[in-house]
Amino acid sequence: MYPGGVGSQRPGAAGAGAKMYVGGMEIAVPCDMQVRCGRFEREFRVLTLALAIAVLHAGDLTLTLAESETRLFAESNPLAAALVGGPAWGLVAFKLGLLGAGVATLLTFRRRAEAETAAWVILAVTVALMLWWQQYYHYSEHCLVDFVSDMHPPPTLETSTTLP
């Protein structure tokens, strides 16, 4: 007998039910309701993950647009790299189109476990991309500070001029 199950069948198995307590009263829940509740939970998780992915990709697009105007930036995506030198709307349309197609696919299959797994993987890759951006800014700041300090060394006693 499984905890919360009825008889020797596991909860959610055909013909099995679960016990639920509402206001101190024990209520038997049919297994088809358990399956539907689990599906709704998965749909909510996939929707939440898709929203998080969209927000992080909007941040990636914003950072890409901001940095594409600098000489030091190189886009890693070869398809997007071809669009970086052109008008900004091309890059925006490309990135939003890919994001829209990906999110639409996740939401279409949101009831399937594979869609939830894919959403978690995509979120992990997107978080890694945001960490990559953080490293990019960290190192580019150090490079620029070193470059500027090499161009204009601080005055020292030997290089300072004094008026006679």
C-alpha positions as CSV (number, residue, x, y, z in Angstrom):
1,M,0.0,0.0,0.0
2,Y,1.4,3.4,-1.0
3,P,1.0,6.4,1.2
4,G,-2.1,8.3,0.1
5,G,-3.2,5.4,-2.1
6,V,-6.1,3.1,-1.9
7,G,-5.5,-0.6,-1.8
8,S,-2.3,-2.0,-3.2
9,Q,-2.3,0.3,-6.3
10,R,-0.1,3.4,-6.5
11,P,-1.9,6.7,-6.7
12,G,-2.8,7.6,-10.2
13,A,-3.0,4.0,-11.4
14,A,-6.1,2.8,-13.2
15,G,-8.9,2.4,-10.7
16,A,-6.9,3.9,-7.8
17,G,-7.7,7.0,-6.0
18,A,-6.0,9.2,-3.4
19,K,-7.1,10.6,0.0
20,M,-7.3,14.3,0.3
21,Y,-8.1,16.2,3.5
22,V,-10.4,19.3,3.2
23,G,-11.3,21.0,6.5
24,G,-10.3,17.9,8.4
25,M,-12.5,15.6,6.3
26,E,-11.1,12.8,4.3
27,I,-12.2,12.9,0.6
28,A,-11.4,10.2,-2.0
29,V,-10.1,11.8,-5.2
30,P,-10.6,9.8,-8.4
31,C,-7.5,9.1,-10.4
32,D,-8.6,11.0,-13.5
33,M,-8.7,14.1,-11.4
34,Q,-5.2,13.5,-10.2
35,V,-3.9,13.2,-13.7
36,R,-5.7,16.4,-14.7
37,C,-4.3,18.2,-11.7
38,G,-0.8,17.0,-12.6
39,R,-1.3,18.1,-16.2
40,F,-2.4,21.6,-15.1
41,E,0.7,21.8,-12.8
42,R,2.9,20.9,-15.8
43,E,1.1,23.4,-18.0
44,F,1.7,26.1,-15.4
45,R,5.4,25.2,-15.1
46,V,5.9,25.2,-18.8
47,L,4.1,28.6,-19.1
48,T,6.2,30.0,-16.3
49,L,9.5,28.7,-17.8
50,A,8.5,30.1,-21.2
51,L,7.9,33.5,-19.7
52,A,11.3,33.4,-17.9
53,I,13.0,32.4,-21.2
54,A,11.2,35.3,-23.0
55,V,12.3,37.8,-20.3
56,L,16.0,36.6,-20.4
57,H,16.0,36.6,-24.2
58,A,14.6,40.2,-24.2
59,G,17.6,41.1,-22.0
60,D,19.9,39.3,-24.5
61,L,18.4,41.3,-27.4
62,T,18.8,44.5,-25.5
63,L,22.5,43.8,-24.7
64,T,23.2,42.7,-28.2
65,L,21.7,45.9,-29.7
66,A,23.7,48.0,-27.2
67,E,27.0,46.3,-27.8
68,S,26.6,45.8,-31.6
69,E,27.5,49.5,-32.0
70,T,31.0,49.0,-30.4
71,R,34.1,47.8,-32.2
72,L,34.9,45.2,-29.5
73,F,31.6,43.2,-29.9
74,A,31.4,40.0,-32.0
75,E,28.1,38.1,-32.2
76,S,28.6,34.4,-31.5
77,N,25.5,33.2,-33.5
78,P,26.7,33.1,-37.1
79,L,23.2,33.9,-38.5
80,A,22.7,36.9,-36.2
81,A,26.3,38.0,-36.9
82,A,25.4,38.6,-40.5
83,L,22.6,41.0,-39.3
84,V,24.7,42.9,-36.8
85,G,26.1,45.4,-39.3
86,G,22.7,46.1,-40.9
87,P,19.7,47.9,-39.6
88,A,18.7,47.1,-36.0
89,W,15.2,46.0,-37.1
90,G,16.7,43.0,-38.9
91,L,18.4,41.7,-35.8
92,V,15.3,42.4,-33.7
93,A,13.0,40.6,-36.2
94,F,15.4,37.6,-36.4
95,K,15.8,37.2,-32.6
96,L,12.1,37.8,-31.8
97,G,11.1,35.4,-34.6
98,L,13.2,32.6,-33.2
99,L,12.0,33.3,-29.7
100,G,8.4,33.4,-30.8
101,A,8.7,30.1,-32.7
102,G,10.4,28.4,-29.7
103,V,7.9,29.7,-27.1
104,A,5.0,28.8,-29.4
105,T,6.4,25.2,-29.8
106,L,6.7,24.9,-26.0
107,L,3.2,26.1,-25.4
108,T,1.7,23.9,-28.1
109,F,3.2,20.8,-26.4
110,R,2.9,22.1,-22.8
111,R,1.0,19.0,-21.6
112,R,3.8,16.7,-22.5
113,A,6.7,15.9,-20.2
114,E,9.1,16.4,-23.1
115,A,8.1,20.0,-23.4
116,E,8.7,20.7,-19.7
117,T,12.1,19.0,-20.0
118,A,13.0,21.1,-23.1
119,A,11.8,24.3,-21.3
120,W,14.2,23.5,-18.4
121,V,17.1,22.9,-20.8
122,I,16.4,26.1,-22.7
123,L,16.2,28.0,-19.5
124,A,19.5,26.6,-18.3
125,V,21.2,27.5,-21.6
126,T,19.6,31.0,-21.4
127,V,20.9,31.5,-17.9
128,A,24.3,30.4,-19.1
129,L,24.1,33.0,-21.8
130,M,23.3,35.7,-19.2
131,L,26.3,34.6,-17.2
132,W,28.3,34.9,-20.4
133,W,27.1,38.5,-20.8
134,Q,28.2,39.2,-17.2
135,Q,31.6,37.9,-18.0
136,Y,31.8,39.9,-21.2
137,Y,31.1,43.1,-19.3
138,H,33.5,42.2,-16.5
139,Y,36.4,41.6,-18.9
140,S,35.6,44.3,-21.4
141,E,35.6,46.8,-18.5
142,H,39.0,45.6,-17.4
143,C,40.3,45.8,-21.0
144,L,39.0,49.3,-21.4
145,V,40.4,50.5,-18.1
146,D,43.8,49.1,-18.9
147,F,43.7,50.6,-22.4
148,V,42.8,54.0,-21.1
149,S,45.4,53.9,-18.3
150,D,48.1,52.9,-20.9
151,M,47.2,55.8,-23.1
152,H,47.3,58.4,-20.3
153,P,49.6,57.3,-17.6
154,P,49.1,59.2,-14.3
155,P,51.6,61.9,-13.7
156,T,54.6,61.1,-11.6
157,L,57.3,63.2,-10.1
158,E,59.7,62.5,-13.0
159,T,57.2,63.4,-15.7
160,S,55.6,66.4,-14.0
161,T,56.7,69.8,-15.1
162,T,57.3,72.6,-12.8
163,L,57.3,76.3,-13.7
164,P,60.7,78.0,-13.1
